[in-house]
Amino acid sequence: MFSQVSLDRISVATRSDGRGYVIRLHLNTAPARFSVVQPETNLLQFTFDGTTVTYTDLIPQPVFPLSDILITDSPDGTGIDFQLHDGEYYQARTYLDANKRHVLIALTRTSADEARALAAKTDLIRRGNQPVNDITAVIDSVLTPDPEDTFDRLFNQRQTLKFEVIVIDPGHGGKDPGSIGTRGTKEKDVALQLAKRIGAYINEFLPELKVVYTREDDRFIDLDERGRIGNRVQGDLFISIHANSVRSRNAYGTEVWILGMHRTQEAFEVMKRENSVIRFEDKDESAMELSQEQLMIYELANSGNMASSVYFAELLDHQFSQRAGRRSRGVKQAGFQVLYHASMPAVLVELGFISNPNEERFITSEYGQSILASAIFRAVRDYKEQIERSQQERDTVR
């Protein structure tokens, strides 16, 4: 017996790693089975196996890299053929996204030879019935925005813009001290002090925001549980607070990190250090490093949150460098476990290097903590104001 799902629309997004695109099938419920084959270099054939698909209010509007789309009902289930632009070569894989409803087709750029070799191994699917002519699918272009684009473009996939709960995560804690400074400063203590100071600023100046801490005292919490705490309270933004440490005593400055594949050895070392918390957990240490596939699936399933994370990270970076007068080491990405488990926009902040005696004194001083906490607060304030402006503009249009 065939199951039935409803397809609301199809969207296309640029992957944040720049390696291709994501086709998203917006469904009301997850299909029982689905598959994709590539019998020609410029043709993808997606099939809902044993599933009939209904469509409502759909208008054709193909966008790059798709040149055409054809939906067909057949005895085996509904099929969708995606025609790619000539000269564009991709390898396709399918996933369910985080909400367990939408289907994602990840297109990864490949060479013409690889695409031809892939097509040679696959037979063309001959659809059983005629194409569905009276109703075709809408395809919306949702490109990953440049950080300097307007806030609306960053959030153009979200139906409502909500910013009511902020989750502040003081890194490490309990049996995990984190990095140790030259004067014996423990990262876990600095992180908790700054987190509470940030929360106090928010409570005083943005009382309409609810502040939730992943820990409020010196206790150990698993990395995945930190993200889940934020998920349980339906957090709208997750900020993980840390302090950096390297062998050199001369390194200084702030860093803001988002989730993604590390692209430098430095990024790998920071990720490895922060993920090393796993050694205190009852888990295999091989889970310390997220695989490339895990990160790709996360990025595909959480493209809206990723864009929001980038935007907020840029706001933080601006406040640190322009307002707080700190040396900014930029916005970077790596596979942090604590961010991976947070289903919301999320960043990890490295306040400075406690391996540098001067930085350590600054970060532990009343003045230094006030400067750093106020910079983070101002970024939160600006983020909130942008959300409110964008929502007002949407309401006006409606």
C-alpha positions in Angstrom: 0.0 0.0 0.0 1.4 3.4 -1.0 2.0 6.1 1.6 1.2 9.7 0.8 3.0 12.9 1.5 2.5 16.6 0.6 5.2 18.6 -1.2 4.9 22.3 -0.4 7.8 23.6 -2.4 11.4 23.0 -3.5 14.2 25.3 -2.6 17.8 25.6 -3.7 20.6 26.9 -1.5 24.3 27.4 -1.9 26.3 25.2 0.5 28.2 27.1 3.1 31.4 25.2 2.2 31.2 26.5 -1.3 31.4 23.0 -2.8 28.0 22.9 -4.4 24.3 23.3 -3.7 21.4 21.8 -1.7 18.0 21.0 -3.1 15.4 20.9 -0.3 12.1 19.1 -0.8 9.7 20.7 1.7 7.4 17.9 2.9 4.7 17.7 5.5 6.1 14.3 6.7 9.0 12.1 6.0 8.6 9.6 3.1 9.1 6.0 3.9 11.8 5.5 1.3 13.5 7.6 -1.3 16.5 7.5 -3.6 18.4 9.5 -6.2 20.3 8.3 -9.3 22.3 10.1 -11.9 22.0 8.3 -15.3 23.3 11.3 -17.2 25.8 14.0 -16.3 23.1 16.7 -16.4 20.2 14.6 -15.0 19.2 13.7 -11.5 16.3 11.3 -11.0 14.7 11.4 -7.6 12.1 8.8 -6.6 9.7 8.5 -3.7 9.7 4.7 -3.5 6.2 3.5 -2.7 4.9 7.0 -2.0 2.4 9.2 -3.8 3.1 12.9 -3.6 0.4 15.6 -3.7 1.2 19.3 -4.6 -0.5 22.5 -3.7 -0.2 26.1 -5.0 3.0 25.4 -7.0 4.4 27.6 -9.8 7.4 26.8 -11.9 10.5 28.9 -11.5 13.7 27.0 -12.0 16.9 28.5 -10.7 20.6 27.7 -11.1 22.0 25.1 -11.2 18.6 23.6 -12.3 17.5 24.3 -15.8 14.2 22.2 -15.7 12.2 20.0 -13.4 9.6 17.3 -14.2 7.3 15.6 -11.8 5.9 12.2 -12.8 3.5 9.7 -11.2 4.3 6.1 -11.9 3.4 2.6 -10.5 6.5 2.7 -8.3 5.8 6.1 -6.8 6.2 9.7 -7.6 9.4 10.7 -9.4 11.1 14.1 -9.9 13.7 14.6 -12.7 16.1 17.5 -12.2 17.8 18.8 -15.3 21.2 20.5 -14.6 22.7 23.3 -16.6 25.2 22.1 -19.2 28.8 22.3 -18.1 27.8 21.8 -14.4 29.0 18.5 -12.9 27.9 17.3 -9.5 27.6 14.1 -7.4 24.3 13.8 -5.6 23.5 12.3 -2.2 20.2 12.3 -0.2 19.5 12.8 3.5 16.6 13.6 5.8 17.1 17.0 7.5 17.1 17.6 11.2 13.3 18.1 11.4 12.9 14.5 10.0 10.5 15.8 7.3 12.3 17.6 4.5 14.5 15.6 2.1 17.9 17.1 1.2 19.7 16.4 -2.0 23.4 17.4 -1.6 25.1 18.4 -4.9 28.9 18.2 -4.6 31.0 19.6 -7.5 33.0 17.0 -9.4 34.9 16.8 -12.6 33.3 16.0 -16.0 35.2 12.7 -16.1 33.9 11.7 -12.6 30.3 12.6 -13.6 30.5 10.6 -16.8 31.9 7.6 -14.9 29.1 7.9 -12.4 26.4 8.1 -15.2 27.9 5.1 -17.0 27.1 2.9 -13.9 23.4 4.0 -13.8 20.4 3.1 -16.0 17.9 5.8 -16.9 14.6 5.4 -15.1 11.7 5.1 -17.5 8.8 6.7 -15.7 5.6 4.7 -16.1 2.9 7.4 -16.6 2.8 10.8 -18.2 4.3 13.8 -16.4 2.1 15.8 -14.1 1.2 18.7 -16.5 -1.4 20.7 -14.6 0.7 21.3 -11.5 4.5 21.8 -11.3 6.8 22.7 -8.5 8.0 26.1 -7.3 11.7 26.3 -6.9 12.9 29.2 -4.7 16.5 30.4 -4.8 17.9 30.7 -1.2 21.6 31.6 -1.6 23.9 31.7 1.4 24.4 35.5 1.8 27.5 37.6 2.0 28.1 38.8 5.6 27.5 42.4 4.5 24.1 41.6 3.0 20.9 42.8 4.7 19.6 40.9 7.7 16.5 39.9 5.7 18.5 37.9 3.2 20.1 36.0 6.1 16.8 35.0 7.5 14.7 34.6 4.3 14.0 31.0 5.1 12.5 31.5 8.5 8.7 31.9 8.6 8.9 33.9 11.9 11.8 35.6 13.5 11.9 35.0 17.2 14.5 36.1 19.7 13.4 35.4 23.3 15.8 33.0 24.9 19.6 33.3 24.9 21.7 30.3 26.1 25.1 31.2 27.6 27.5 28.2 28.0 30.5 28.7 30.3 33.1 26.3 28.9 34.6 23.4 30.8 33.8 23.1 34.6 34.2 20.6 37.5 36.8 18.0 36.8 37.6 19.7 33.5 39.6 22.9 34.2 40.2 23.7 30.5 43.4 25.5 29.8 45.7 26.7 32.6 47.3 30.2 32.5 50.8 31.2 33.3 49.6 32.4 36.7 47.5 29.4 37.4 44.2 30.8 36.0 41.7 28.1 35.0 39.7 28.6 31.9 36.6 27.1 33.5 36.7 29.9 36.1 37.2 32.8 33.6 34.4 31.3 31.4 31.9 31.2 34.3 32.8 34.7 35.5 32.3 36.2 32.0 29.1 34.2 31.3 27.5 35.6 34.5 28.6 39.1 33.7 27.1 38.9 30.2 23.9 37.5 31.7 23.8 40.4 34.2 24.1 43.0 31.4 21.3 41.3 29.5 19.0 41.0 32.5 19.6 44.7 33.3 19.3 46.3 29.8 17.3 43.7 27.9 15.0 42.3 30.6 12.6 40.9 27.9 15.2 38.3 27.0 15.4 35.1 29.1 18.9 34.1 30.0 19.7 30.4 30.5 23.1 29.1 31.6 24.3 25.6 30.8 26.0 25.7 34.2 25.9 28.3 37.0 28.6 26.8 39.3 31.7 24.7 39.1 30.3 21.5 37.7 31.1 19.2 34.8 28.6 18.9 31.9 29.0 16.7 28.8 29.5 18.6 25.5 26.3 17.1 23.9 24.3 17.9 27.1 25.2 21.6 26.8 23.5 21.8 23.4 20.6 19.8 24.6 20.0 22.2 27.5 19.6 25.0 24.9 17.3 22.8 22.8 15.1 22.0 25.8 14.5 25.6 26.6 14.0 26.4 22.9 16.9 28.8 22.8 17.3 31.3 20.0 21.0 31.9 20.3 23.8 29.8 21.9 27.1 31.4 23.0 29.9 29.2 24.4 32.5 31.1 26.3 36.2 30.0 26.4 39.8 31.3 26.8 42.5 30.3 24.4 45.9 28.8 25.1 48.9 27.9 22.9 52.6 27.2 23.5 53.7 30.7 22.5 53.4 33.3 25.2 53.1 36.1 22.6 49.7 35.1 21.0 46.9 37.5 21.8 43.5 38.6 20.6 39.9 37.3 20.4 38.5 34.7 18.1 34.9 33.8 17.1 34.2 30.3 15.9 31.2 28.8 14.1 30.6 25.1 13.3 32.2 23.8 10.1 35.2 22.0 8.6 38.5 23.2 9.9 40.6 24.6 7.1 43.9 25.3 8.8 46.2 23.5 11.3 45.5 26.3 13.8 41.7 25.6 13.5 42.3 21.9 14.0 44.4 22.5 17.1 41.7 24.8 18.7 39.0 22.3 17.9 41.0 19.4 19.3 41.7 21.3 22.5 38.0 22.2 23.1 36.7 18.8 22.1 39.2 17.1 24.4 36.6 17.5 27.1 35.4 14.1 25.8 38.3 12.5 27.8 36.3 13.3 30.9 33.2 11.8 29.6 32.3 8.1 29.5 32.8 8.0 25.7 35.2 6.7 23.1 37.8 9.4 22.5 37.5 8.6 18.7 34.3 10.7 18.9 36.4 13.7 19.6 36.6 14.8 15.9 33.4 15.2 13.9 33.6 13.6 10.5 33.4 15.5 7.3 30.1 13.8 6.5 28.6 14.6 9.9 29.5 18.3 9.4 28.1 18.3 5.9 24.8 16.7 7.0 24.6 19.3 9.8 25.2 22.2 7.4 22.6 20.9 4.9 20.0 20.3 7.6 20.6 23.6 9.4 21.4 26.1 6.7 19.2 28.8 8.3 21.0 28.5 11.6 24.4 28.5 9.9 23.6 31.8 8.2 22.4 33.3 11.5 25.6 32.0 13.2 27.8 33.7 10.6 25.8 37.0 11.0 26.1 37.0 14.8 29.8 36.1 14.6 30.4 39.1 12.4 28.6 41.3 14.9 30.8 39.9 17.7 34.0 40.4 15.7 33.0 44.0 15.0 32.4 44.7 18.7 35.7 43.2 19.8 37.8 45.0 17.3 36.0 48.3 16.8 34.4 49.0 20.1 36.4 47.1 22.7 39.7 47.8 20.9 40.8 44.2 21.0 42.9 42.6 18.4 40.5 40.5 16.3 41.8 37.2 15.0 38.7 36.9 12.9 35.7 34.6 12.4 36.7 31.0 11.8 35.1 27.6 11.6 35.9 24.1 13.0 34.0 21.0 14.2 33.2 21.9 17.8 31.1 19.2 19.5 29.4 21.8 21.8 28.1 23.7 18.7 27.1 20.6 16.8 24.5 19.6 19.4 22.8 23.1 19.6 19.8 23.3 17.2 20.0 27.1 17.0 22.4 29.8 15.8 25.6 29.1 17.8 29.1 30.5 18.2 32.1 29.8 20.4 34.1 32.8 21.7 37.7 32.6 22.6 38.1 35.7 24.8 41.9 35.8 24.6 45.1 33.8 25.4 45.7 32.9 29.1 49.0 31.5 27.9 50.1 35.1 27.4 50.8 36.7 30.8 49.5 40.1 29.7 46.3 38.6 28.2 45.8 36.6 31.4 46.0 39.7 33.6 43.5 41.5 31.3 41.0 38.6 31.1 41.0 38.1 34.9 40.8 41.9 35.8 37.6 43.7 36.6 38.3 46.1 33.8 39.1 43.5 31.2 36.0 41.4 32.0 33.8 44.4 31.8 35.2 45.3 28.4 34.7 41.8 27.0 31.3 41.2 28.5 30.0 44.5 27.3 31.3 43.8 23.7 29.3 40.5 23.7 26.3 42.2 25.2 26.3 44.9 22.5 26.5 42.2 19.8 23.5 40.5 21.3 21.6 43.8 21.4 22.4 44.6 17.8 21.3 41.1 16.8 18.0 41.5 18.6 17.4 44.9 17.0 18.0 43.5 13.5 15.5 40.6 14.1 12.9 43.0 15.3 13.3 45.4 12.4 13.2 42.5 9.9 10.0 41.1 11.5 8.4 44.5 11.4 9.2 44.8 7.7 7.7 41.4 7.0 4.5 42.3 9.0 4.2 45.5 7.0 4.4 43.7 3.7 1.7 41.2 4.8 
